[in-house]
Amino acid sequence: MASLTNEILGKPHGGIATLMFKTRRGKTYIATRPENPNSSNHPNILFKKNQGRFIGKLSQAIYHNTLIKQIWFQSEYDKQYLYQQIWKKNFLSIKYNDLSGNIVLIPSVGFKLQDQLIEQFKIDSGRITASPFENNAEINPEIEKSITAFGIMVYINNPDSLSAETNFGILTADTQIIDLSNPVDIGFKINLNGLPPVQNNAVRKLFVTLITLDHSGSPVRYFEQISCG
């Protein structure tokens, strides 16, 4: 902020273009006019706009997965506004511009997994492993017959570029028959069809939950969300 020393026309008020005049203790200063927070070019407005667009696409992907949608329907959330609840949970949970935070796939914490691990052999495939369920009293093999997974990989190519764009692919997994004495070992693929290839310098994260199924293929329970990246 610069001071105005030659006030030929008296003490100026207001401003001109991007400049404005301020008077403090009888002295007039020239300062840059602060950007209007309601302007469409204001960083806060741009962030909310881009964040909302990203979360909207993300929430649709979560909501339209059959198993995940059934899990949310079984939760305490209002069934008439499930999409809005998923949107709200994720809008406050992960930031589109740096992927800080977490994607929320499930309505609550879920059941505990032991020694869980996500391994990506390639950008679009990998496997999920965990310890056997034999010591997990929650599992009922009379009802829970198989196990699968759902997840999302989110990534930003050229993260240091002003034109960096956030994209995500949907994880689909094999279905494995539950055997309490053997480790969980589920292969998965990530659908990136129609999306930009994941570059070597991409920032990426993967979020997954395991889901047990009954004899008809309906979800019974879901496990804690795990992530990598």
Secondary structure, 3 states (H helix, E strand, C coil): CEECCCCCCCCCCCEECCEEEEEECCEEEEEECCCCCCCCCCHHHHHHHHHHHHHHHHHHHHHCCHHHHHHHHCCCCCHHHHHHHHHHHHHCCECCCCCCECCCCCCCCCECCCCCEEEEEECCEEEEEECCCCCCCCCCCCCCCEEEEEEEEEEECCCCCCCCCEEEEEEEECCEECCCCCCEEEEEEEECCCCCCCCCCCEEEEEEEEEEECCCCCEEEEECCEEEC
